[in-house]
């Protein structure tokens, strides 16, 4: 997502640090961020409520 990548100056990061930052952002985006279109739930909470995840 552009809001994660472009506002930062990545030159001071090593490749490993960059990968860690991207991984953390993807996990947050897919698992814990709150979306109003999902009833104020995270994507994981929403999928569990539909019975799509254990």
Buried (B, 14 or more C-beta within 10 A) or exposed (E): EEEBEEEEEEEEEEEEEEEEBEEEBEEEEEEEEEEEEBEEBBBBBBBEEEEEEE
